[in-house]
Amino acid sequence: MYIETKLKQLGFTQTTPIQDGVFKAISGRKHIVGLAPTGTGKTHAYLLPILSNMDFSKGEVQAVICVPTNELVIQVEKMLKEVEKDVVVRAYYGGSNRQREQEWLEKYQPQVVVTTPQRLYDYVVDQNILKIQTAKYFVLDEADMMFDEEFLSILDTILPSMTKAKFLLFSASITQSMEPFIKKYFGSYELIDTFKSHNLKIENQLLNIKYQNRLDALMQVLENINPYLCFIFVSKKENQEPVFQSLQEKGYSVVSINATIGVKKRSKIIEEINALKYQFVVTSDLAARGLDFKISHVIHYDLPHHLEFFMHRSGRTGRMNDTGVVITFMTVDDHRKIDRLKKQGIPFKDYTFTRDGIVKTRVKQNVVSDEEKAAISKIKRPKKVTPNYKRKNAELVKKAKQDIRRKQAYAKGR
C-alpha cells in the first residue's frame, strides 16, 4: 500500500519493468542484481520498497546507498526526500562539511545513508563513527561505473560487517570485473534483467565523418539541429576546452562541466542546466553517471575510452519514455569500436552530410526481377567444374541480366 500511495504522490501512472521486478523480489530471501538501461526508473525501483520496509521510529542505520559520484549522491538524496519527508537521511560526498558530520554522528545515526565509496570508508572504517551493521539494505547503484581495484578493496573491508543486509546491485551491464564480487557476496541471487522489456525511443545516428576534423563536423551538425538540451561528450580533457570555446565564440548558449570543477560549482551548474539556462553542455564522462536531465540530443564527439560508458552517455536521453537522438561521429579509426557496439546491440542508422543537412544514408538494393531470375535459371551448368568456373558463371549471370534490362529499356522507349 505504501508503494502505491507514493507512486500516486509522485505522479507515476505506470511502473517500468525494472520497478515491477524489484517490487516483487524485495521481500524474498535472495540478494538482487537488477539490469536495465539508464533512464528506466532504477532509483525509484529500490527507494520505494526500501522505504516501505523501514521503521521510522528507530534511530539507526537501516539502508546504505552507494553511488559513484558526488552529483549522484545529491540527486538520490533529493529523490529520497521527495518520496519520504519523515526519513532521517545523510548524504556524504566530497566537499561536504566533514567536521559538522562527525559531531552529528557522535550523537545520532541516520536511517538512510547516501554516499560515495570513499566517504563511506572514511566514516565507517577510518573514523568508526557511522554504524552500518544494523542496515537491512545495501544498494550499489550505477555499479558498472564503480568497479575497480580501489573500490573492491573498500567493499571487502566494509561488507563483512553487514550480516543483516540484503544486497541490491543495479547496473546497465555486468562487467568482467563485477563477476568475482557478485559470486563472493551475492551467492544464489535474483537476477532481474529487463533490457528486452524496455522499448527505448532513441534513434542512434551514426555519422561517418571519415577524415574530417571532429570540430568542423560538430559545427556542421549544430547548424542542422535545434535541441531542447544537448549534451556533447568529449573524452579527452585537452579537447573539452577548445570545443567549449568554439561553441561560445559562435554564440551558442553553452556551458562546460568536468571533474576538474569543484563540487559546489558543479552543483550550481547542474541547477542551471535543469533550469534550461543553457542549450548545449560540453562534458566529460562524469555527467554520464546517472544524472537525470531532460535531454533531447546526445552527441558523441568521440568514443569513450571504456566502451561501457557509451550506453551511459546515450542513456542521458530517451529517459522514462521520452524520445531522444544520439549522434555518434565515426572516423576511419573508429570502425573496430563501432563494430563492437553493434555486436552489443546498438541499433545504429547510417547518416551523412548533404546540401540538405544530415540525411539518412540510402542503402542501394540490387533487386532481381522475375524475368532476370528466369534468364539466370536457363544458364547451363557445366558437367565438370573447371578452373575459374565461378568467375565464368558470374560473367554469364551478369550478361543475362544486362540482356533482360536492355530489352526492358527498349520496350519502355517504344
C-alpha positions in Angstrom: 0.0 0.0 0.0 2.9 2.3 0.8 4.4 1.9 -2.7 1.0 2.5 -4.4 0.4 5.7 -2.4 3.9 7.1 -3.1 3.6 6.3 -6.8 0.4 8.4 -7.0 2.1 11.1 -4.9 4.9 11.2 -7.4 2.5 11.3 -10.4 3.5 8.0 -11.8 0.7 6.5 -13.8 2.5 3.3 -14.7 5.6 1.4 -13.5 8.6 0.2 -15.5 9.8 -3.4 -15.9 12.7 -2.9 -13.5 10.4 -1.4 -10.9 7.9 -4.3 -11.2 10.8 -6.8 -10.9 12.3 -5.2 -7.8 8.9 -4.6 -6.1 8.2 -8.3 -6.4 11.6 -9.6 -5.4 12.4 -7.3 -2.5 10.6 -9.5 0.1 12.4 -12.6 -1.0 15.5 -14.1 0.8 17.9 -13.7 -2.1 20.1 -10.7 -2.9 19.1 -8.8 -6.1 21.0 -7.9 -9.3 19.0 -5.6 -11.5 20.0 -4.9 -15.1 18.2 -2.2 -17.0 19.0 0.6 -19.4 19.7 4.0 -17.9 16.7 6.3 -17.6 14.2 3.5 -16.8 13.4 4.3 -13.2 16.1 2.2 -11.3 16.4 4.7 -8.4 12.7 4.6 -7.5 12.8 0.8 -8.1 14.8 0.4 -4.9 13.9 3.6 -3.0 10.2 2.8 -2.7 10.4 -0.8 -1.4 13.2 0.1 1.0 11.3 3.0 2.5 8.2 0.9 2.7 10.0 -1.6 4.9 11.7 0.9 7.2 10.9 1.6 10.9 11.0 5.4 11.2 10.8 5.2 15.0 14.3 3.7 15.1 17.4 6.0 15.3 19.7 3.6 13.5 21.1 2.9 10.0 18.6 0.9 8.0 19.8 1.4 4.5 23.1 2.3 2.8 23.0 3.5 -0.8 26.4 3.7 -2.6 26.8 5.6 -5.9 29.8 6.6 -8.0 29.8 10.4 -8.0 29.1 13.4 -5.7 26.4 14.7 -8.1 24.6 11.4 -7.9 24.7 11.4 -4.1 23.0 14.8 -4.2 20.4 13.6 -6.7 19.5 10.4 -4.9 19.2 12.3 -1.6 16.8 14.8 -3.3 14.7 12.0 -4.8 14.5 10.2 -1.5 13.3 13.3 0.3 10.7 13.8 -2.4 9.3 10.4 -1.6 9.5 10.5 2.2 9.9 13.6 4.3 10.0 11.8 7.6 13.1 9.8 7.0 16.4 10.9 8.5 18.9 10.8 5.6 22.5 11.9 5.4 24.5 12.5 2.2 28.2 12.0 2.3 30.4 13.2 -0.6 33.5 15.2 -1.4 33.0 18.8 -0.4 30.5 18.2 2.4 31.3 19.5 5.8 33.1 16.6 7.5 33.7 18.3 10.9 29.9 19.0 11.2 29.0 15.5 10.2 31.5 14.0 12.7 29.9 16.0 15.5 26.4 14.9 14.4 27.3 11.2 14.1 28.8 11.2 17.6 25.2 11.9 18.9 22.9 10.4 16.3 22.7 7.9 13.5 20.9 8.4 10.2 18.2 6.0 9.0 19.4 6.1 5.4 23.0 6.9 4.1 23.6 8.0 0.6 27.3 8.2 -0.2 30.3 7.6 -2.5 32.5 4.6 -1.7 35.4 6.7 -0.4 33.3 8.7 2.0 31.6 5.5 3.3 35.1 4.1 4.0 36.1 7.4 5.8 33.2 7.3 8.2 32.9 3.6 8.7 36.5 2.4 8.8 38.8 5.4 9.3 36.7 7.2 12.0 34.4 4.4 13.1 31.5 6.8 13.8 29.0 5.6 11.2 27.4 2.3 12.4 26.1 0.5 9.4 26.0 -3.1 10.9 22.3 -2.5 11.6 21.4 -1.9 8.0 18.8 -4.1 6.4 19.7 -3.0 2.8 22.9 -2.2 1.0 22.5 -0.7 -2.5 25.1 -0.4 -5.2 23.7 1.9 -7.9 25.3 2.5 -11.3 27.6 -0.3 -10.2 29.4 -0.8 -13.6 30.8 2.7 -13.2 32.5 2.0 -9.9 34.2 -1.3 -10.1 38.0 -1.0 -9.9 40.6 -2.4 -7.5 40.3 0.5 -5.1 36.5 0.2 -4.9 36.7 -3.6 -4.4 39.2 -3.2 -1.5 36.8 -0.7 0.1 33.9 -3.2 -0.2 36.0 -6.1 1.1 36.6 -4.0 4.3 33.0 -2.9 4.8 30.7 -5.7 3.7 31.6 -8.4 6.1 30.1 -6.4 9.0 26.8 -6.1 7.2 25.5 -9.5 8.0 21.8 -8.4 8.3 21.7 -6.6 4.9 20.1 -7.6 1.7 22.4 -6.6 -1.1 20.9 -4.9 -4.2 23.1 -4.1 -7.2 21.9 -2.1 -10.2 23.8 -1.7 -13.4 23.4 -1.3 -17.2 25.6 -4.4 -17.6 27.6 -7.0 -15.7 31.2 -6.3 -16.5 34.0 -8.8 -16.1 35.4 -7.0 -13.0 32.0 -7.3 -11.3 31.6 -11.1 -11.6 34.0 -12.2 -8.8 32.4 -9.7 -6.4 28.9 -10.9 -7.2 29.9 -14.5 -6.8 31.6 -13.8 -3.5 28.9 -11.7 -1.8 25.6 -12.4 -3.6 25.7 -16.2 -3.8 22.5 -17.5 -5.4 20.9 -14.2 -6.3 17.7 -13.0 -8.0 18.6 -11.7 -11.5 16.2 -9.1 -12.9 17.2 -8.4 -16.5 14.8 -6.1 -18.2 16.8 -5.0 -21.2 14.5 -6.8 -23.7 11.4 -5.4 -21.9 12.3 -1.8 -22.4 11.5 -0.2 -25.7 13.7 2.9 -25.7 12.6 5.6 -28.1 16.2 6.6 -29.1 17.4 7.0 -32.6 21.2 6.2 -32.9 22.5 8.2 -35.8 26.0 7.1 -37.0 27.7 9.9 -38.8 30.6 8.7 -40.9 32.9 11.8 -41.0 35.9 9.8 -42.3 38.9 12.1 -42.3 37.0 15.3 -41.4 38.1 17.3 -38.4 35.8 16.5 -35.5 35.3 20.1 -34.5 34.3 21.0 -38.1 31.9 18.1 -38.2 30.4 19.3 -34.8 29.8 22.8 -36.1 28.2 21.4 -39.2 25.8 19.2 -37.1 24.9 22.2 -34.8 23.8 24.2 -37.9 21.3 21.4 -38.6 19.7 20.8 -35.2 17.8 22.9 -32.7 17.8 20.8 -29.5 15.8 21.2 -26.3 19.0 20.3 -24.4 22.1 18.7 -26.0 25.0 17.0 -24.2 28.3 16.8 -26.1 30.6 14.2 -24.7 34.3 14.7 -25.2 36.6 12.0 -23.8 40.0 13.8 -23.9 40.3 16.6 -21.3 42.6 18.6 -23.7 39.8 18.7 -26.3 37.0 19.8 -24.0 38.1 23.4 -23.6 38.6 24.0 -27.4 35.2 22.6 -28.1 33.6 24.7 -25.4 35.4 27.9 -26.6 34.5 27.3 -30.2 30.8 27.0 -29.4 30.9 30.1 -27.2 32.6 32.1 -29.9 29.8 31.0 -32.4 27.3 32.5 -30.0 25.8 29.2 -28.7 24.3 29.0 -25.2 26.8 26.6 -23.8 28.5 25.5 -20.5 31.3 23.1 -19.7 31.3 20.6 -16.9 34.0 18.2 -15.9 35.8 16.6 -12.9 38.3 19.5 -12.5 35.5 21.8 -11.4 34.9 22.0 -7.6 31.8 20.2 -6.2 29.9 23.4 -5.2 30.5 25.0 -8.6 29.4 21.7 -10.4 26.2 21.6 -8.2 25.4 25.2 -9.3 26.0 24.4 -13.0 23.7 21.3 -12.6 21.0 23.5 -11.2 21.4 26.0 -14.1 21.2 23.1 -16.6 18.0 21.9 -15.0 16.7 25.4 -15.2 17.5 25.4 -19.0 19.9 28.3 -18.8 22.0 26.5 -21.5 21.1 24.7 -24.7 24.4 22.9 -25.0 26.6 21.2 -22.4 30.2 20.1 -23.2 31.1 17.4 -20.7 33.4 14.5 -19.8 32.1 11.1 -18.9 31.4 12.5 -15.4 27.9 13.5 -16.5 27.2 10.1 -17.9 26.9 8.6 -14.4 23.3 8.5 -13.6 22.4 12.2 -13.5 18.8 12.9 -14.6 18.2 15.7 -17.1 15.5 16.1 -19.8 17.8 15.9 -22.8 16.7 15.7 -26.4 20.1 15.1 -28.1 23.4 13.4 -27.2 26.5 13.9 -29.4 29.5 11.5 -29.1 32.2 13.9 -30.2 34.5 10.9 -29.8 34.0 7.4 -28.4 34.7 6.8 -24.7 37.9 5.0 -23.6 35.8 2.4 -21.9 33.0 1.4 -24.3 30.6 0.6 -21.4 30.4 4.3 -20.9 28.8 4.6 -24.4 25.4 3.3 -23.0 25.6 5.6 -20.0 26.3 8.6 -22.2 23.5 7.7 -24.6 21.2 7.0 -21.7 21.1 10.7 -20.8 18.3 11.0 -23.5 15.2 9.0 -24.1 14.6 8.7 -20.3 11.3 7.4 -18.9 9.5 7.0 -22.3 10.8 10.3 -23.8 12.2 10.3 -27.3 15.8 11.1 -28.0 18.5 11.4 -30.7 22.1 10.1 -30.3 24.6 11.3 -32.8 27.9 9.4 -33.0 30.9 10.6 -35.0 32.8 7.8 -36.7 36.3 8.5 -38.3 38.4 5.9 -40.2 40.0 5.0 -36.8 36.7 4.1 -35.1 35.4 1.1 -37.1 36.5 -1.5 -34.6 34.8 0.2 -31.7 31.7 0.7 -33.7 31.6 -2.9 -34.7 31.9 -3.9 -31.0 29.0 -1.6 -30.1 26.9 -3.1 -32.9 27.6 -6.6 -31.5 26.4 -5.3 -28.1 23.1 -4.4 -29.8 23.4 -0.7 -30.5 21.0 -0.2 -33.5 23.0 2.4 -35.5 21.4 4.0 -38.5 23.9 5.4 -41.1 23.7 9.2 -41.7 25.7 11.5 -43.9 26.2 15.2 -44.6 24.5 16.6 -47.8 23.5 20.0 -49.0 20.1 19.4 -47.4 21.7 18.8 -43.9 22.1 15.5 -42.1 20.4 12.8 -44.2 19.9 9.1 -43.6 22.0 7.1 -46.0 20.1 5.2 -48.6 21.0 1.6 -49.0 21.2 0.6 -52.6 19.1 -2.6 -53.2 20.0 -4.8 -56.0 16.6 -6.2 -56.8 16.5 -9.0 -59.3 13.3 -9.1 -61.5 11.3 -12.3 -62.3 12.5 -12.0 -65.9 16.1 -11.9 -64.8 15.6 -14.9 -62.5 14.1 -16.8 -65.4 17.1 -15.9 -67.6 19.6 -16.9 -65.0 17.9 -20.3 -64.4 18.4 -21.1 -68.1 22.2 -20.8 -67.8 23.6 -24.4 -68.2 25.8 -25.7 -65.6 29.0 -27.5 -66.9 29.2 -31.2 -66.4 32.7 -30.8 -65.0 33.8 -27.9 -62.7 36.8 -26.3 -64.4 39.2 -23.7 -63.1 37.7 -20.2 -63.0 34.2 -21.7 -63.1 32.8 -19.2 -60.6 34.2 -16.2 -62.5 32.9 -17.5 -65.8 29.5 -18.3 -64.3 29.3 -14.8 -62.8 30.0 -13.3 -66.2 27.2 -15.3 -67.8 24.8 -14.2 -65.0 25.8 -10.6 -65.5 25.3 -10.8 -69.3 21.8 -12.5 -68.8 20.7 -9.7 -66.5 22.0 -7.0 -68.9 20.2 -8.6 -71.8 16.9 -8.6 -69.9 17.3 -5.0 -68.8 18.3 -3.9 -72.3 15.1 -5.4 -73.6 13.0 -3.8 -70.8 14.5 -0.4 -71.6 13.8 -0.8 -75.3 10.2 -1.8 -74.6 9.7 1.3 -72.5 11.2 3.5 -75.2 8.8 2.3 -77.9 
